[in-house]
Amino acid sequence: MMKIATKFIHAGAEPDPSTGAIMTPIFQTSTYVQQAPGVNKGYEYARSQNPTRKALEDAYAQIENGKFGLAFSSGVAATDAVIKLLQPGDEVICGNDMYGGTYRLFTKIFEKFGIRFHYVNMQHVSNIEALINSHTKLIWAETPTNPLMNIVDIAAVATVAKKHNILLCVDNTFASPYLQNPLDLGADIVMHSATKYLGGHSDVIQGCLVMNDAALREQLYFIQKSCGAVPGPQDCFLVLRGIKTLHVRMQRHCENGEKIAYWLRNNNKVSKVYWPGFEDAAGYAVAKQQMRGFGGMISFELQNDSVEEAKRVLSSTHLFSLAESLGGVESLINHPASMTHASIPREERIKNGLSDSLIRLSVGIEDADDLINDLQQAIG
Ligand SMILES: *Cc1c(COP(=O)(O)O)cnc(C)c1O
């Protein structure tokens, strides 16, 4: 099998058959001319098929070691498609520490259609098993979790899911396929917000699903074309380009992440650092086994545990831009309680360990010394 660097650069890429263009063209078209009614080149209407999207969908499959990829207009649109596999009365078990937009989609949109969601601490597989009944149809796992960087043992959850004939979907956005491949560990579906590391340059919104089972692919493709949350060809082109440098970017995200995690940990104004690469982190052993590195996402709390102090630090960085999102080449700083996770009720958040003063970093690929100097002057 091809090594990762080769795979990421060549994934999905075939020279354009009509011109030899090495980069897949942006097929900015809504429809395709047919030779006779029903006689066509496999492309009928661009909601159903587009060649730029097809190249990207093949790339998604290859970088996740899967058979089939599907591209969606956003990460939440990809999640939405997975939940549409279900029927009223079905139940889903998901993590209690996950992306706020996923929580909002589940609680505010799908609950009213009669689907039930149970939120548990997935670090303990027994918590999942305790909730399984004949209505359980899907386990939705995110690892590392957002924003507390907890680790879920994908292989262990997959074993439980298989035993009970339940689908397992893993949101692999934080790790990226460079660090972790859930299908290899037994998951049925991998989901990404390609907006983050896959695109990598903070210039596109997109999501994807990757799977191995052909029947599951047919169901999800049917949902994709019937509901219509497809990305445009220009966005597909941007993600295709982003994937080519994913391994190089991720290496630097990991290196910078490690330096900053240890620097924060040794700073006496910082009380707690959440990063899965610390040997004493609860999920370290599992992370070491299922990931190839620990990534550039870090959260921390200050000794002075007030929201005001957190807000002061959040407003004082120059290189770390105060913004939602993550996974781009530039560093970002974020306040989950008021930004990315504001849609989770405060009580719920606090109960799950997400404090009002937690700060989250998406460490970019700038020079680590410059990033540390920036944090130093902000933390003071
Ligand atoms: C951003 C994100 C999403 C949602 O993706 P969009 O592209 O913003 O729709 C889902 N899961 C995780 C972990 C994310 O970070």
The ligand as an ORCA input file, in Angstrom:
! r2SCAN-3c Opt
* xyz 0 1
  C     -16.613     22.423     12.311
  C     -16.982     21.092     12.803
  C     -18.165     20.465     12.364
  C     -19.144     21.132     11.428
  O     -18.599     21.359     10.164
  P     -19.000     22.611      9.225
  O     -18.114     22.418      8.055
  O     -18.726     23.852     10.002
  O     -20.440     22.466      8.907
  C     -18.422     19.190     12.834
  N     -17.591     18.566     13.695
  C     -16.467     19.136     14.145
  C     -15.591     18.409     15.098
  C     -16.133     20.425     13.725
  O     -15.020     21.002     14.204
*
